[in-house]
Amino acid sequence: MSTSSQKIKYPFWYGGAASMIACLVTHPLDLAKVRLQTAATPGQSLVSMVYQIITKEGFFKIYSGLTASLLRQATYSTTRFGVYEFLKESYVEKTQNSKPSTAVLLPMSMVSGAMGGLVGNPSDVVNIRMQNDSSLPAEQRRNYRNAFDGIIRITKEEGVGSLFRGLTPNLVRGVLMTASQVVTYDIAKNLLVDNLHLDPSKKSTHFSASLLAGLVATTVCSPADVVKTRIMNAKGAASGSAVTILVNAVKNEGVGFMFRGWLPSFIRLGPHTIVTFLALEQLRKFKIGM
């Protein structure tokens, strides 16, 4: 009976649903982050990038690629959150230890992140291309109508293999993101509850833990995120391997390129992480109340 109640309390899709809610809030910031990471010349700020998009392309262009972003969360986040919660609940059920240690949570999160990166890679490729399309010269634009149109056209025009372009850095990013974001949230929440005696059911506790998780995740994931974005945005065989991209970028732009767009990444990932975990906690409460 306990196993059944666990499954009812934490359905597999809750993490994906919460991430899709967060996506609706933070998509413009994610768009600006991608544009900054692929910009030919560094130095532009988040505010100036958002302003440039609105003034040159129109207000609603800040939601370019929204369908791909939602599809990415529906695949990537549903998988990583779902697998992580399943592994954690299975461990708790077997050991009767309600608060697994970091040494236990980290391997679980790494497996979950890698699986999420694999499942979400096709939608991630389309997402990055759609977000960056308007910044390209007219003759180089792909003009995907939506995420599904992008997946179909990439398959027809470039082959199925192109849907998994940038898979290696994406797997690395998935592992780093889940390990730093989800595990940090669990650890921070436990510390706030156990050491500072905060109420585990209050939104202020969830907010504080998720803010810290967003800060850690942004810093840990930045290098892999930049390399992944450049590979997925490249056309044809111009991308090269992840190592080639990394070596050439360091040679031409310096080590600092790995943290290009860190501030917009945090401004985006911070709110995204907060909204995700706030929504996730509320979904759990709602289900428990059922």
Residue frames as qw, qx, qy, qz and C-alpha x, y, z in Angstrom:
[[0.000, 0.883, 0.470, 0.000, 0.00, 0.00, 0.00],
 [0.323, -0.769, 0.079, 0.546, 2.82, 2.38, 0.79],
 [0.394, -0.082, 0.580, 0.709, 4.32, 1.94, -2.67],
 [0.163, 0.637, 0.662, 0.358, 1.01, 2.77, -4.23],
 [0.172, -0.920, -0.286, 0.205, 0.60, 5.89, -2.13],
 [0.414, -0.514, 0.297, 0.690, 4.09, 7.03, -3.04],
 [0.309, 0.203, 0.653, 0.661, 3.25, 6.78, -6.73],
 [0.007, -0.804, -0.567, -0.179, 0.01, 8.65, -6.25],
 [0.333, -0.835, -0.120, 0.422, 1.73, 11.35, -4.22],
 [0.142, -0.684, 0.417, 0.582, 4.52, 12.00, -6.73],
 [0.806, 0.504, 0.309, -0.043, 3.42, 11.19, -10.29],
 [0.724, 0.000, 0.328, 0.607, 6.16, 10.86, -12.89],
 [0.352, 0.613, 0.362, 0.607, 5.06, 13.90, -14.89],
 [0.297, -0.889, -0.281, 0.205, 4.94, 16.46, -12.06],
 [0.478, -0.498, 0.217, 0.690, 8.47, 17.74, -12.67],
 [0.308, 0.227, 0.579, 0.720, 7.81, 18.25, -16.38],
 [0.069, -0.800, -0.545, -0.239, 4.53, 20.05, -15.72],
 [0.395, -0.821, -0.123, 0.394, 6.17, 22.36, -13.17],
 [0.454, -0.285, 0.380, 0.754, 9.03, 23.09, -15.60],
 [0.209, 0.491, 0.612, 0.584, 6.58, 23.93, -18.40],
 [0.203, -0.904, -0.375, 0.042, 4.86, 26.42, -16.10],
 [0.456, -0.666, 0.138, 0.574, 8.25, 27.99, -15.35],
 [0.470, 0.116, 0.542, 0.687, 9.07, 28.03, -19.06],
 [0.106, 0.793, 0.512, 0.313, 6.11, 30.30, -19.78],
 [0.324, -0.917, -0.100, 0.209, 7.50, 32.81, -17.28],
 [0.454, -0.670, 0.369, 0.457, 11.19, 32.75, -18.22],
 [0.758, 0.398, 0.420, 0.300, 11.22, 32.06, -21.98],
 [0.301, 0.939, -0.016, 0.163, 12.16, 35.65, -22.99],
 [0.357, -0.809, 0.466, 0.036, 15.19, 35.47, -20.69],
 [0.787, -0.086, 0.573, 0.213, 16.17, 32.10, -22.13],
 [0.623, 0.706, 0.258, 0.217, 15.92, 33.57, -25.63],
 [0.041, 0.965, -0.240, 0.099, 18.20, 36.46, -24.67],
 [0.627, -0.550, 0.540, 0.109, 20.68, 34.01, -23.12],
 [0.803, 0.235, 0.481, 0.261, 20.90, 31.95, -26.32],
 [0.434, 0.872, 0.084, 0.211, 21.39, 35.10, -28.43],
 [0.228, -0.897, 0.378, -0.027, 24.21, 36.27, -26.15],
 [0.738, -0.324, 0.571, 0.157, 25.92, 32.86, -26.27],
 [0.717, 0.360, 0.488, 0.344, 25.87, 32.78, -30.09],
 [0.162, 0.974, 0.019, -0.160, 26.71, 36.45, -30.63],
 [0.767, 0.469, -0.098, 0.426, 29.74, 37.11, -32.83],
 [0.247, 0.510, -0.348, 0.747, 30.96, 39.88, -30.54],
 [0.484, -0.446, -0.673, 0.337, 30.83, 39.63, -26.74],
 [0.193, -0.010, -0.250, 0.949, 29.95, 42.43, -24.35],
 [0.370, -0.379, -0.350, -0.773, 26.24, 42.95, -24.91],
 [0.220, -0.098, 0.705, -0.667, 24.07, 42.98, -21.81],
 [0.113, 0.371, 0.920, -0.051, 20.85, 41.09, -21.15],
 [0.187, 0.700, 0.389, -0.569, 18.81, 44.30, -21.10],
 [0.169, 0.579, -0.390, -0.696, 20.26, 45.56, -24.38],
 [0.016, -0.039, 0.936, 0.351, 19.66, 42.18, -26.02],
 [0.153, 0.543, 0.795, -0.222, 16.01, 42.09, -24.94],
 [0.167, 0.733, 0.104, -0.651, 15.60, 45.71, -26.08],
 [0.051, 0.408, -0.660, -0.628, 17.23, 44.90, -29.42],
 [0.099, 0.211, 0.957, 0.173, 14.90, 41.94, -30.02],
 [0.160, 0.677, 0.618, -0.368, 11.78, 43.98, -29.21],
 [0.133, 0.747, -0.061, -0.649, 12.74, 47.04, -31.26],
 [0.093, 0.441, -0.691, -0.566, 14.15, 45.27, -34.32],
 [0.135, -0.041, -0.955, -0.261, 11.94, 42.19, -34.49],
 [0.529, -0.420, -0.346, -0.651, 8.78, 43.07, -32.58],
 [0.462, -0.478, 0.484, -0.569, 7.50, 42.51, -29.04],
 [0.933, -0.075, 0.169, -0.309, 6.17, 38.99, -29.55],
 [0.714, 0.495, -0.480, 0.123, 9.54, 37.83, -30.92],
 [0.157, -0.546, 0.693, -0.443, 10.70, 37.50, -27.30],
 [0.760, -0.067, 0.549, -0.341, 8.60, 34.33, -27.35],
 [0.618, 0.516, -0.518, -0.289, 10.24, 32.92, -30.49],
 [0.460, 0.252, -0.846, 0.094, 10.60, 29.15, -30.20],
 [0.500, -0.311, 0.465, -0.661, 8.15, 28.83, -27.31],
 [0.933, 0.041, -0.090, -0.347, 6.66, 25.59, -28.67],
 [0.728, 0.341, -0.541, 0.247, 10.14, 24.03, -28.79],
 [0.017, -0.436, 0.609, -0.663, 10.89, 25.24, -25.25],
 [0.727, -0.189, 0.275, -0.600, 7.67, 23.67, -23.98],
 [0.938, 0.184, -0.267, -0.120, 8.40, 20.43, -25.83],
 [0.447, 0.459, -0.635, 0.431, 11.90, 20.40, -24.37],
 [0.314, -0.351, 0.578, -0.666, 10.56, 20.72, -20.83],
 [0.870, -0.013, 0.063, -0.489, 7.93, 18.05, -21.57],
 [0.904, 0.245, -0.341, 0.075, 10.66, 15.61, -22.57],
 [0.441, 0.443, -0.539, 0.564, 13.87, 16.63, -20.78],
 [0.225, -0.395, 0.487, -0.746, 12.45, 17.78, -17.45],
 [0.867, -0.166, -0.020, -0.470, 9.74, 15.14, -17.22],
 [0.878, 0.173, -0.423, 0.140, 12.40, 12.46, -17.63],
 [0.382, 0.375, -0.564, 0.629, 15.02, 13.87, -15.27],
 [0.396, -0.350, 0.382, -0.758, 12.62, 14.80, -12.48],
 [0.891, -0.090, -0.116, -0.430, 10.58, 11.63, -12.90],
 [0.822, 0.183, -0.496, 0.214, 13.56, 9.26, -12.84],
 [0.171, 0.405, -0.550, 0.710, 15.17, 11.14, -9.93],
 [0.568, -0.304, 0.282, -0.711, 12.02, 11.00, -7.80],
 [0.935, 0.006, -0.258, -0.242, 11.48, 7.34, -8.67],
 [0.670, 0.266, -0.564, 0.403, 15.03, 6.40, -7.67],
 [0.045, -0.382, 0.500, -0.776, 14.85, 8.47, -4.49],
 [0.727, -0.238, 0.122, -0.633, 11.48, 7.06, -3.44],
 [0.912, 0.081, -0.400, -0.045, 12.67, 3.51, -4.16],
 [0.448, 0.320, -0.602, 0.578, 15.72, 4.09, -1.96],
 [0.321, -0.340, 0.384, -0.796, 13.64, 5.60, 0.86],
 [0.862, -0.130, -0.109, -0.478, 11.19, 2.71, 0.70],
 [0.859, 0.135, -0.471, 0.147, 13.93, 0.08, 0.89],
 [0.470, 0.209, -0.527, 0.676, 16.07, 1.74, 3.56],
 [0.379, -0.774, -0.505, 0.047, 13.39, 3.59, 5.53],
 [0.421, -0.336, -0.058, 0.841, 15.74, 6.59, 5.45],
 [0.249, 0.850, 0.459, -0.073, 13.60, 9.64, 4.65],
 [0.078, 0.962, -0.191, -0.182, 16.63, 11.91, 4.10],
 [0.915, 0.193, 0.071, 0.347, 19.22, 10.25, 1.81],
 [0.457, -0.637, 0.180, 0.595, 22.76, 11.64, 1.99],
 [0.305, 0.792, -0.275, -0.452, 24.45, 13.64, -0.77],
 [0.143, -0.396, 0.869, 0.258, 26.54, 10.58, -1.64],
 [0.401, 0.317, 0.859, -0.045, 23.31, 8.72, -2.42],
 [0.378, 0.780, 0.328, -0.377, 21.49, 11.57, -4.19],
 [0.039, 0.699, -0.452, -0.553, 24.34, 12.54, -6.51],
 [0.175, -0.108, 0.904, 0.375, 24.55, 9.24, -8.47],
 [0.306, 0.569, 0.749, -0.144, 20.75, 9.21, -8.75],
 [0.210, 0.846, 0.100, -0.480, 20.73, 12.74, -10.12],
 [0.078, -0.533, 0.643, 0.544, 23.53, 12.00, -12.59],
 [0.249, 0.180, 0.923, 0.230, 21.68, 9.02, -14.07],
 [0.241, 0.734, 0.578, -0.263, 18.46, 11.06, -14.21],
 [0.074, 0.800, -0.146, -0.577, 20.16, 14.03, -15.85],
 [0.140, -0.305, 0.789, 0.514, 21.83, 11.89, -18.51],
 [0.245, 0.399, 0.877, 0.103, 18.54, 10.21, -19.37],
 [0.177, 0.827, 0.353, -0.400, 16.80, 13.58, -19.55],
 [0.030, -0.665, 0.411, 0.623, 19.52, 14.97, -21.82],
 [0.199, -0.034, 0.890, 0.409, 19.17, 12.02, -24.19],
 [0.204, 0.593, 0.779, -0.025, 15.37, 12.15, -24.40],
 [0.083, 0.882, 0.264, -0.381, 15.26, 15.94, -24.69],
 [0.412, -0.338, 0.423, 0.732, 18.07, 16.44, -27.21],
 [0.271, 0.424, 0.658, 0.561, 15.90, 16.61, -30.39],
 [0.083, -0.894, -0.428, -0.100, 13.62, 19.28, -28.95],
 [0.441, -0.720, 0.057, 0.533, 16.66, 21.14, -27.59],
 [0.428, -0.002, 0.509, 0.747, 18.20, 21.36, -31.08],
 [0.077, 0.658, 0.581, 0.472, 14.96, 22.80, -32.47],
 [0.334, -0.858, -0.322, 0.220, 14.59, 25.10, -29.46],
 [0.441, -0.539, 0.189, 0.692, 18.00, 26.72, -29.91],
 [0.309, 0.176, 0.583, 0.730, 17.58, 27.07, -33.68],
 [0.040, -0.761, -0.577, -0.294, 14.15, 28.68, -33.38],
 [0.372, -0.831, -0.195, 0.364, 15.33, 31.10, -30.70],
 [0.394, -0.496, 0.324, 0.703, 18.33, 32.20, -32.75],
 [0.517, 0.452, 0.623, 0.374, 16.67, 32.18, -36.19],
 [0.153, 0.948, 0.279, 0.033, 15.67, 35.85, -36.33],
 [0.323, -0.828, 0.277, 0.366, 19.25, 36.95, -35.65],
 [0.608, -0.054, 0.618, 0.496, 20.53, 35.19, -38.81],
 [0.136, 0.300, -0.412, -0.850, 20.68, 36.71, -42.31],
 [0.717, 0.243, 0.128, -0.641, 17.41, 36.12, -44.21],
 [0.698, 0.394, -0.537, -0.263, 18.97, 33.54, -46.54],
 [0.288, 0.265, -0.875, 0.287, 20.25, 31.45, -43.61],
 [0.497, -0.146, 0.465, -0.718, 17.03, 31.34, -41.60],
 [0.011, 0.040, 0.996, 0.080, 15.28, 28.02, -41.18],
 [0.457, -0.078, -0.095, -0.881, 11.81, 29.41, -40.47],
 [0.191, -0.190, -0.960, 0.078, 10.45, 26.41, -38.60],
 [0.396, -0.516, -0.347, -0.676, 6.70, 26.93, -38.02],
 [0.696, -0.585, 0.179, -0.377, 6.77, 25.13, -34.68],
 [0.411, -0.545, 0.729, -0.052, 8.72, 22.49, -32.78],
 [0.784, 0.143, 0.603, -0.043, 7.22, 19.53, -34.60],
 [0.628, 0.778, 0.008, -0.020, 7.79, 21.15, -37.99],
 [0.002, -0.831, 0.556, -0.019, 11.42, 21.68, -36.96],
 [0.599, -0.294, 0.744, -0.037, 11.90, 18.04, -35.98],
 [0.789, 0.442, 0.426, -0.036, 10.32, 16.81, -39.24],
 [0.474, 0.868, -0.147, 0.007, 12.38, 19.15, -41.42],
 [0.209, -0.725, 0.656, 0.001, 15.65, 18.40, -39.66],
 [0.723, -0.057, 0.689, -0.020, 14.99, 14.67, -40.16],
 [0.726, 0.613, 0.311, 0.017, 14.21, 15.14, -43.85],
 [0.359, 0.913, -0.170, 0.095, 16.88, 17.72, -44.70],
 [0.015, 0.754, -0.620, 0.218, 19.78, 16.68, -42.46],
 [0.630, 0.060, -0.772, 0.053, 19.02, 13.16, -41.26],
 [0.708, -0.617, -0.322, -0.121, 17.94, 11.78, -37.90],
 [0.728, -0.096, -0.287, 0.616, 21.50, 12.12, -36.60],
 [0.152, 0.440, -0.040, 0.884, 21.19, 15.91, -36.60],
 [0.568, -0.660, -0.243, -0.429, 18.50, 15.68, -33.94],
 [0.830, -0.500, -0.100, 0.224, 21.24, 14.42, -31.63],
 [0.481, 0.583, -0.171, 0.632, 23.78, 17.08, -32.56],
 [0.085, -0.601, 0.391, -0.692, 25.56, 18.31, -29.45],
 [0.825, -0.373, -0.372, -0.204, 24.49, 15.21, -27.51],
 [0.696, -0.010, -0.477, 0.537, 27.74, 14.90, -25.56],
 [0.099, 0.188, -0.320, 0.923, 27.73, 18.41, -24.05],
 [0.565, -0.360, -0.190, -0.718, 23.97, 18.10, -23.58],
 [0.825, -0.267, -0.496, 0.044, 24.40, 14.89, -21.59],
 [0.488, 0.038, -0.435, 0.756, 27.13, 16.58, -19.55],
 [0.177, -0.290, 0.079, -0.937, 24.89, 19.58, -18.99],
 [0.714, -0.362, -0.382, -0.462, 21.95, 17.34, -18.05],
 [0.753, -0.196, -0.524, 0.348, 24.09, 15.55, -15.48],
 [0.308, 0.082, -0.315, 0.894, 25.51, 18.79, -14.08],
 [0.333, -0.357, -0.131, -0.863, 22.13, 20.56, -14.08],
 [0.761, -0.399, -0.416, -0.296, 20.26, 17.81, -12.28],
 [0.709, -0.155, -0.481, 0.493, 23.07, 17.15, -9.81],
 [0.238, 0.077, -0.243, 0.937, 23.53, 20.83, -8.98],
 [0.353, -0.295, -0.157, -0.874, 19.91, 21.97, -9.17],
 [0.757, -0.350, -0.405, -0.374, 17.80, 19.12, -7.79],
 [0.735, -0.181, -0.513, 0.404, 20.28, 17.80, -5.24],
 [0.201, 0.170, -0.275, 0.925, 21.15, 21.32, -4.05],
 [0.476, -0.397, -0.170, -0.766, 17.44, 22.01, -3.59],
 [0.816, -0.339, -0.459, -0.087, 16.94, 18.86, -1.51],
 [0.627, -0.071, -0.433, 0.643, 20.03, 19.55, 0.61],
 [0.032, 0.266, -0.122, 0.956, 19.25, 23.26, 1.04],
 [0.593, -0.442, -0.287, -0.609, 15.65, 22.53, 2.01],
 [0.807, -0.314, -0.474, 0.161, 16.75, 19.99, 4.61],
 [0.464, 0.044, -0.335, 0.819, 19.30, 22.44, 6.04],
 [0.198, -0.365, -0.038, -0.909, 16.74, 25.24, 6.24],
 [0.730, -0.426, -0.339, -0.412, 14.27, 22.95, 7.99],
 [0.836, -0.248, -0.406, 0.272, 16.69, 21.15, 10.32],
 [0.538, -0.030, -0.249, 0.805, 19.13, 23.97, 11.17],
 [0.040, -0.147, 0.023, -0.988, 17.06, 27.15, 10.83],
 [0.142, 0.344, 0.831, -0.414, 13.79, 25.48, 11.81],
 [0.337, 0.187, -0.248, -0.889, 11.85, 26.82, 8.83],
 [0.711, 0.221, 0.498, -0.445, 8.48, 25.34, 8.01],
 [0.319, -0.124, 0.814, 0.470, 8.96, 22.72, 5.23],
 [0.302, 0.586, 0.746, 0.099, 5.47, 23.43, 3.88],
 [0.055, 0.859, 0.164, -0.482, 5.89, 27.21, 3.47],
 [0.648, 0.719, 0.133, 0.214, 6.61, 28.89, 0.15],
 [0.070, -0.937, 0.338, -0.059, 9.37, 31.01, 1.76],
 [0.663, -0.413, 0.613, 0.123, 11.32, 27.82, 2.50],
 [0.767, 0.386, 0.465, 0.216, 10.83, 26.55, -1.05],
 [0.331, 0.938, -0.009, 0.106, 11.81, 29.97, -2.43],
 [0.287, -0.833, 0.471, 0.044, 15.06, 30.15, -0.43],
 [0.719, -0.192, 0.644, 0.177, 16.13, 26.60, -1.28],
 [0.693, 0.558, 0.412, 0.198, 15.32, 27.01, -4.99],
 [0.164, 0.975, -0.147, 0.003, 17.15, 30.35, -5.24],
 [0.423, -0.648, 0.619, 0.135, 20.32, 28.74, -3.89],
 [0.748, 0.132, 0.630, 0.160, 19.83, 25.79, -6.26],
 [0.543, 0.812, 0.201, 0.079, 19.54, 28.17, -9.22],
 [0.060, -0.922, 0.378, 0.064, 22.76, 29.97, -8.28],
 [0.559, -0.400, 0.710, 0.152, 24.74, 26.74, -7.96],
 [0.730, 0.375, 0.562, 0.102, 23.27, 25.25, -11.15],
 [0.402, 0.915, 0.003, -0.042, 24.04, 28.33, -13.26],
 [0.143, -0.820, 0.546, 0.097, 27.71, 28.38, -12.25],
 [0.615, -0.214, 0.753, 0.096, 28.25, 24.64, -12.62],
 [0.666, 0.444, 0.595, 0.073, 26.47, 24.34, -15.98],
 [0.208, 0.869, -0.065, -0.444, 27.64, 27.48, -17.77],
 [0.097, -0.522, 0.708, 0.465, 30.61, 26.03, -19.74],
 [0.305, 0.158, 0.922, 0.179, 28.67, 22.99, -21.02],
 [0.330, 0.728, 0.515, -0.309, 25.67, 25.18, -21.81],
 [0.150, 0.791, -0.256, -0.535, 27.68, 27.59, -23.99],
 [0.113, -0.319, 0.854, 0.396, 29.39, 24.78, -25.94],
 [0.334, 0.369, 0.866, -0.045, 26.08, 22.93, -26.37],
 [0.317, 0.789, 0.277, -0.447, 24.37, 26.07, -27.71],
 [0.109, 0.685, -0.482, -0.535, 27.08, 26.71, -30.29],
 [0.184, -0.116, 0.937, 0.275, 27.11, 23.14, -31.58],
 [0.321, 0.502, 0.790, -0.142, 23.34, 22.87, -31.90],
 [0.263, 0.820, 0.143, -0.487, 23.05, 26.24, -33.63],
 [0.136, -0.488, 0.639, 0.579, 25.69, 25.38, -36.26],
 [0.775, 0.458, 0.000, -0.435, 24.68, 24.41, -39.79],
 [0.820, 0.447, -0.355, -0.031, 25.83, 21.29, -41.61],
 [0.887, -0.071, -0.271, 0.368, 29.26, 19.99, -40.73],
 [0.213, 0.727, -0.204, 0.620, 30.48, 23.38, -39.57],
 [0.636, -0.718, 0.026, -0.281, 29.97, 22.56, -35.94],
 [0.383, 0.474, -0.726, 0.318, 32.79, 20.10, -35.33],
 [0.628, -0.309, -0.690, 0.185, 33.12, 18.14, -32.12],
 [0.453, -0.869, -0.197, -0.040, 32.55, 19.52, -28.65],
 [0.705, -0.427, 0.100, 0.557, 36.31, 19.43, -28.04],
 [0.450, 0.314, 0.330, 0.768, 37.02, 21.34, -31.27],
 [0.132, -0.834, -0.323, -0.428, 34.43, 23.97, -30.40],
 [0.614, -0.764, -0.101, 0.174, 35.91, 24.32, -26.92],
 [0.686, -0.212, 0.188, 0.670, 39.54, 24.55, -28.07],
 [0.322, 0.477, 0.354, 0.737, 38.82, 27.06, -30.85],
 [0.256, -0.867, -0.298, -0.307, 36.68, 29.25, -28.61],
 [0.653, -0.674, -0.017, 0.345, 39.28, 29.34, -25.83],
 [0.620, 0.004, 0.276, 0.735, 41.99, 30.13, -28.40],
 [0.181, 0.517, 0.378, 0.746, 40.01, 32.93, -30.06],
 [0.325, -0.738, -0.233, -0.544, 38.01, 34.35, -27.16],
 [0.006, -0.450, 0.643, -0.620, 39.77, 33.29, -23.98],
 [0.188, -0.157, -0.935, 0.256, 38.59, 31.13, -21.07],
 [0.223, 0.223, 0.389, -0.865, 35.96, 33.71, -20.20],
 [0.446, 0.038, -0.530, -0.720, 33.83, 32.56, -23.14],
 [0.347, -0.179, -0.920, 0.040, 32.70, 29.58, -21.03],
 [0.106, -0.512, -0.647, 0.555, 30.85, 31.97, -18.75],
 [0.090, -0.054, -0.301, -0.948, 29.49, 34.25, -21.45],
 [0.522, -0.350, -0.432, -0.647, 25.90, 35.02, -20.63],
 [0.344, -0.127, -0.827, 0.425, 26.31, 33.90, -16.98],
 [0.151, 0.142, 0.388, -0.898, 24.25, 36.80, -15.62],
 [0.605, 0.077, -0.237, -0.756, 21.34, 36.31, -18.04],
 [0.564, -0.004, -0.823, -0.071, 21.65, 32.58, -17.43],
 [0.186, -0.157, -0.756, 0.608, 21.24, 33.17, -13.71],
 [0.328, 0.147, 0.148, -0.922, 18.50, 35.75, -14.20],
 [0.664, 0.066, -0.484, -0.567, 16.73, 33.14, -16.29],
 [0.590, -0.015, -0.803, 0.080, 17.62, 29.99, -14.33],
 [0.012, 0.027, -0.632, 0.774, 17.03, 31.59, -10.93],
 [0.550, 0.095, 0.150, -0.816, 13.36, 32.43, -11.59],
 [0.703, 0.143, -0.582, -0.383, 12.94, 29.23, -13.61],
 [0.407, 0.052, -0.853, 0.322, 14.23, 27.12, -10.72],
 [0.177, 0.036, 0.536, -0.825, 12.11, 29.02, -8.19],
 [0.646, 0.127, -0.083, -0.748, 8.90, 28.73, -10.22],
 [0.626, 0.147, -0.743, -0.182, 9.62, 25.07, -11.01],
 [0.314, -0.024, -0.848, 0.427, 10.04, 24.02, -7.39],
 [0.313, 0.088, 0.382, -0.865, 7.23, 26.23, -6.11],
 [0.693, 0.138, -0.302, -0.640, 4.91, 24.69, -8.71],
 [0.561, 0.124, -0.818, 0.012, 6.21, 21.20, -7.95],
 [0.062, -0.022, -0.766, 0.639, 5.63, 21.58, -4.22],
 [0.489, 0.136, 0.194, -0.839, 2.12, 22.90, -4.84],
 [0.689, 0.149, -0.558, -0.437, 1.32, 20.01, -7.18],
 [0.390, 0.058, -0.876, 0.279, 2.47, 17.59, -4.49],
 [0.179, 0.084, 0.581, -0.790, 0.28, 19.26, -1.89],
 [0.611, 0.155, -0.143, -0.763, -2.69, 19.21, -4.23],
 [0.649, 0.111, -0.722, -0.211, -2.22, 15.51, -4.91],
 [0.197, 0.014, -0.836, 0.512, -1.80, 14.75, -1.21],
 [0.364, 0.103, 0.343, -0.860, -5.00, 16.62, -0.55],
 [0.654, 0.104, -0.480, -0.575, -6.74, 14.40, -3.08]]
